[in-house]
Amino acid sequence: MKVLVTGAGGMLGRALTGAWRELGRDDELIGITRAAADLRDARVVSEAVERIRPDVIVHTAARVGGIGANIAAPAQFLSDNLRIDTSVIGAALHSGVEEFVYLGSSCMYPRDYRQPLVETDILQAPLEPTNEGYAIAKIAGAKLCAYTSREHSVNYRVIIPSNLYGPYDHFGSMASHLVAAALHKAHLARQSGDETIDVWGDGTARREFTYVGDLAGWIAENIGHVAEWPDMMNVGIGKDYSVREFYEAALRAVNYRAELRFDPSKPAGMMQKLMDSSLARQHGWDPRTDIDQGMARTYTAYLESATA
């Protein structure tokens, strides 16, 4: 079996490659990075998939960013992700790929809706405005997979991870999400001796973050059995923490003390976004990495990348 991973240079793509090696699978895994191919270009994608002829595609590639980036460029997040997804899914179908794993996003869920969120909650209420462009694109990609499966009798499945963190995350940029940003700020504070760290919002918004290695290992183990999955599944740890708690965990990982200075005038996004992952647990999903373990591993990787 030959497996193609898009976004192989990203956090999940790299973790999946590592998990594949650890399992010692004989199947061939081939990665496509952003530098190797512009996945927004349907012709480029079609030629690549035809050349590789994979049996399975794990589609992790996307234009992603933190709250600031999503607010600043919603048109780019919408258009780029629509183009990426239609190019990759279309090329997969044209080349006869029968097993396809699409990575959705918890941003697909409505804002201020019931907690925890279940798969049928998608499109039931308005989206969070701060990342609406990205969310619309991911919903469209997920629906395209579902429609393609039904119309062409293929196994195109969608998994919706909670927010992810871990080695090779985006640190200190507009693409940074909460955990990476918290670790980066805590590290800089320790380096400079700053006694305060600025945080957007009032610190009470809650988020669910899953360690990327847990998800990568589970995907790698299930390649070849995706047909047994339902159309869509949440994959999260089933527990959320406040923004304050994430920053406190980041400070513990960095081994530093500083005062958190919250700014309620800045947007914080949805107040809570906890998912029900019971469907995935029926298919072997069992994340084991807690927040302190994951933060420590991520910070170690962050330091190694800074000195590489």
C-alpha positions as CSV (number, residue, x, y, z in Angstrom):
1,M,0.0,0.0,0.0
2,K,1.2,3.5,-0.9
3,V,0.1,6.4,1.3
4,L,0.3,10.1,0.4
5,V,0.4,12.8,3.1
6,T,-0.2,16.4,2.1
7,G,1.2,19.1,4.3
8,A,4.1,16.8,5.2
9,G,6.2,19.7,6.4
10,G,3.5,20.9,8.9
11,M,3.0,19.9,12.5
12,L,0.7,17.0,12.0
13,G,2.4,15.9,8.7
14,R,5.7,15.5,10.5
15,A,4.2,13.8,13.5
16,L,2.5,11.3,11.2
17,T,5.7,10.6,9.4
18,G,7.4,9.9,12.7
19,A,4.5,7.7,13.9
20,W,4.7,5.7,10.7
21,R,8.4,5.0,11.3
22,E,7.8,4.0,14.9
23,L,5.1,1.5,13.8
24,G,7.6,-0.1,11.4
25,R,5.0,-0.4,8.7
26,D,6.2,-1.9,5.4
27,D,3.8,0.4,3.4
28,E,5.3,3.3,1.6
29,L,4.5,6.8,2.9
30,I,5.2,9.8,0.6
31,G,4.9,13.4,1.8
32,I,4.2,16.5,-0.2
33,T,5.3,19.8,1.3
34,R,4.3,23.4,0.5
35,A,7.7,23.9,-1.0
36,A,7.3,21.0,-3.4
37,A,3.8,21.8,-4.7
38,D,1.3,24.6,-4.6
39,L,-1.8,22.6,-3.7
40,R,-4.0,25.6,-4.7
41,D,-3.1,24.7,-8.3
42,A,-5.4,21.9,-9.5
43,R,-3.1,21.0,-12.4
44,V,0.0,20.7,-10.2
45,V,-1.9,18.5,-7.7
46,S,-3.4,16.3,-10.4
47,E,0.0,15.7,-12.0
48,A,1.5,14.9,-8.6
49,V,-1.2,12.4,-7.6
50,E,-1.1,10.8,-11.0
51,R,2.7,10.4,-10.7
52,I,2.6,8.9,-7.2
53,R,-0.6,6.8,-7.6
54,P,-1.3,6.5,-3.9
55,D,-3.8,4.0,-2.5
56,V,-4.6,6.3,0.4
57,I,-4.3,10.1,0.9
58,V,-4.2,11.8,4.3
59,H,-4.9,15.4,3.7
60,T,-3.4,17.5,6.4
61,A,-2.5,20.6,4.3
62,A,-4.3,23.8,4.9
63,R,-3.7,27.5,5.3
64,V,-3.9,28.0,9.1
65,G,-3.4,30.8,11.6
66,G,-4.2,32.1,15.0
67,I,-7.0,34.5,15.8
68,G,-5.1,37.6,14.7
69,A,-4.3,36.1,11.2
70,N,-7.9,35.0,10.7
71,I,-9.3,38.4,11.6
72,A,-6.8,40.1,9.3
73,A,-7.2,38.0,6.2
74,P,-10.6,36.0,6.1
75,A,-10.7,36.2,2.3
76,Q,-7.4,34.5,1.9
77,F,-8.2,31.8,4.5
78,L,-11.5,31.1,2.6
79,S,-10.2,31.1,-0.9
80,D,-6.9,29.4,-0.3
81,N,-8.5,26.5,1.6
82,L,-11.3,26.1,-0.9
83,R,-8.8,25.8,-3.7
84,I,-6.5,23.4,-1.8
85,D,-9.4,21.1,-0.9
86,T,-11.1,21.0,-4.2
87,S,-7.8,20.4,-6.0
88,V,-6.7,17.5,-3.7
89,I,-10.1,15.8,-3.4
90,G,-10.7,16.1,-7.1
91,A,-7.3,14.7,-8.0
92,A,-7.8,11.8,-5.6
93,L,-11.2,10.9,-7.2
94,H,-9.8,11.2,-10.7
95,S,-6.9,8.9,-9.9
96,G,-9.0,6.2,-8.3
97,V,-7.9,6.8,-4.7
98,E,-10.5,4.9,-2.6
99,E,-9.4,5.8,0.9
100,F,-9.1,9.4,1.9
101,V,-8.7,11.1,5.4
102,Y,-9.6,14.8,5.5
103,L,-8.6,16.9,8.5
104,G,-11.4,19.2,9.5
105,S,-11.3,21.7,12.3
106,S,-13.3,22.5,15.5
107,C,-13.8,26.0,13.9
108,M,-16.5,24.3,11.8
109,Y,-18.8,24.3,14.9
110,P,-21.2,27.1,15.8
111,R,-20.3,29.7,18.4
112,D,-22.0,29.7,21.8
113,Y,-23.6,26.4,21.2
114,R,-24.2,23.4,23.5
115,Q,-21.1,21.8,25.1
116,P,-19.7,19.3,24.3
117,L,-20.2,19.6,20.6
118,V,-21.3,16.6,18.6
119,E,-20.8,16.0,14.8
120,T,-24.5,16.8,14.0
121,D,-24.1,20.3,15.4
122,I,-22.3,21.6,12.3
123,L,-24.4,24.1,10.4
124,Q,-27.0,24.3,13.2
125,A,-26.2,28.0,14.2
126,P,-23.9,30.9,13.2
127,L,-20.2,30.5,13.2
128,E,-17.6,32.4,15.3
129,P,-17.0,35.7,13.3
130,T,-13.2,35.8,14.1
131,N,-12.5,32.7,12.0
132,E,-15.6,32.4,9.8
133,G,-13.6,32.4,6.5
134,Y,-11.5,29.4,7.5
135,A,-14.5,27.6,9.0
136,I,-16.6,27.9,5.9
137,A,-13.8,26.5,3.8
138,K,-13.4,23.5,6.1
139,I,-17.1,22.8,6.2
140,A,-17.1,22.9,2.4
141,G,-14.2,20.4,2.3
142,A,-15.9,18.1,4.7
143,K,-19.1,18.1,2.8
144,L,-17.3,17.5,-0.5
145,C,-15.7,14.4,1.0
146,A,-19.1,13.1,2.2
147,Y,-20.8,13.8,-1.1
148,T,-17.9,12.2,-3.1
149,S,-18.1,9.1,-0.9
150,R,-21.9,8.7,-1.5
151,E,-21.8,9.5,-5.3
152,H,-18.7,7.4,-6.2
153,S,-18.7,4.6,-3.5
154,V,-15.3,5.5,-2.1
155,N,-14.2,5.8,1.5
156,Y,-13.5,9.5,2.0
157,R,-13.8,10.3,5.8
158,V,-13.5,13.4,7.9
159,I,-11.9,13.6,11.3
160,I,-12.3,16.9,13.3
161,P,-9.5,17.3,15.7
162,S,-9.6,19.7,18.6
163,N,-6.9,22.3,18.5
164,L,-3.5,20.6,18.2
165,Y,-0.1,21.4,19.6
166,G,3.3,19.8,19.7
167,P,6.7,19.8,18.0
168,Y,6.9,21.9,14.8
169,D,4.0,24.1,15.7
170,H,4.1,27.8,14.6
171,F,5.9,29.7,17.3
172,G,6.0,33.5,17.5
173,S,4.1,34.3,14.3
174,M,0.7,35.3,13.0
175,A,0.1,31.6,12.5
176,S,0.6,30.8,16.2
177,H,-2.3,29.2,18.1
178,L,-2.8,29.5,21.8
179,V,-0.3,26.9,23.2
180,A,2.5,27.8,20.8
181,A,2.0,31.5,21.5
182,A,1.9,30.9,25.3
183,L,5.2,28.9,25.2
184,H,6.9,31.4,23.0
185,K,5.9,34.4,25.2
186,A,6.9,32.5,28.4
187,H,10.2,31.7,26.9
188,L,10.9,35.3,25.8
189,A,9.9,36.5,29.3
190,R,12.3,34.1,30.9
191,Q,15.1,35.2,28.5
192,S,14.5,38.9,29.1
193,G,13.5,38.7,32.7
194,D,10.1,40.3,32.1
195,E,7.8,40.1,35.0
196,T,4.6,40.4,33.0
197,I,3.1,38.6,29.9
198,D,0.4,40.2,27.8
199,V,-2.6,38.0,26.9
200,W,-5.6,38.8,24.7
201,G,-9.0,38.6,26.4
202,D,-9.8,38.1,30.0
203,G,-8.4,34.6,30.3
204,T,-11.7,32.9,30.9
205,A,-12.3,31.5,27.4
206,R,-11.8,27.7,27.3
207,R,-10.1,25.6,24.7
208,E,-9.5,21.9,24.1
209,F,-6.0,21.0,22.8
210,T,-4.8,17.6,21.8
211,Y,-1.1,16.6,21.6
212,V,-0.3,16.0,18.0
213,G,1.6,12.8,18.6
214,D,-1.5,11.1,20.0
215,L,-3.5,11.9,16.9
216,A,-0.7,11.0,14.5
217,G,-0.2,7.6,16.1
218,W,-3.9,6.8,15.9
219,I,-4.2,7.8,12.2
220,A,-1.1,5.7,11.4
221,E,-2.5,2.7,13.1
222,N,-5.9,3.0,11.2
223,I,-4.6,3.5,7.7
224,G,-6.2,0.7,5.7
225,H,-9.2,0.6,7.9
226,V,-10.8,4.0,7.2
227,A,-13.8,2.3,5.5
228,E,-14.9,1.2,9.0
229,W,-15.2,4.9,10.2
230,P,-18.4,6.9,10.0
231,D,-18.5,9.9,7.7
232,M,-17.3,12.3,10.3
233,M,-15.7,12.0,13.8
234,N,-14.5,14.4,16.5
235,V,-11.0,13.6,17.9
236,G,-10.2,15.5,21.1
237,I,-9.1,14.7,24.6
238,G,-12.5,15.4,26.1
239,K,-11.3,18.1,28.5
240,D,-10.8,21.8,28.1
241,Y,-8.8,24.5,30.0
242,S,-9.0,28.2,30.3
243,V,-6.6,30.5,28.5
244,R,-5.2,31.4,31.9
245,E,-4.6,27.7,32.7
246,F,-2.7,27.3,29.3
247,Y,-0.5,30.2,30.1
248,E,0.2,28.9,33.6
249,A,1.1,25.5,32.1
250,A,3.4,27.2,29.7
251,L,5.1,29.0,32.5
252,R,5.6,25.6,34.3
253,A,7.1,24.1,31.2
254,V,9.5,27.0,30.9
255,N,10.2,26.9,34.6
256,Y,9.5,30.6,35.1
257,R,7.2,32.9,37.0
258,A,5.5,36.0,35.6
259,E,2.3,37.9,36.0
260,L,-0.3,37.5,33.3
261,R,-1.7,40.8,32.2
262,F,-5.0,40.3,30.4
263,D,-6.5,42.7,27.9
264,P,-10.3,42.3,27.7
265,S,-10.5,44.8,24.8
266,K,-8.8,42.2,22.5
267,P,-10.9,39.5,20.9
268,A,-10.8,36.1,22.5
269,G,-13.0,34.1,20.1
270,M,-15.5,31.6,21.3
271,M,-15.9,31.3,25.0
272,Q,-15.9,27.5,24.9
273,K,-15.3,24.8,22.3
274,L,-15.3,21.3,23.8
275,M,-16.0,18.3,21.6
276,D,-17.6,15.0,22.3
277,S,-15.2,12.4,20.8
278,S,-17.2,9.3,21.9
279,L,-17.6,8.1,18.3
280,A,-13.8,8.0,17.7
281,R,-13.3,6.2,21.0
282,Q,-15.4,3.4,19.6
283,H,-12.7,3.1,16.9
284,G,-9.7,3.0,19.2
285,W,-9.1,6.7,19.9
286,D,-7.5,6.9,23.3
287,P,-5.2,10.0,23.8
288,R,-2.8,9.7,26.8
289,T,-0.7,12.9,26.8
290,D,-1.8,15.4,29.5
291,I,-1.2,19.1,29.4
292,D,2.0,19.2,31.4
293,Q,3.6,16.2,29.5
294,G,2.6,17.7,26.2
295,M,3.8,21.2,27.1
296,A,7.2,19.9,28.3
297,R,7.7,17.9,25.1
298,T,6.7,20.8,22.9
299,Y,9.0,23.2,24.7
300,T,11.9,20.8,24.4
301,A,11.3,20.6,20.6
302,Y,11.0,24.4,20.5
303,L,14.4,24.8,22.1
304,E,15.9,22.2,19.8
305,S,14.6,24.0,16.7
306,A,15.9,27.3,18.0
307,T,19.4,25.9,18.2
308,A,19.3,23.8,15.1
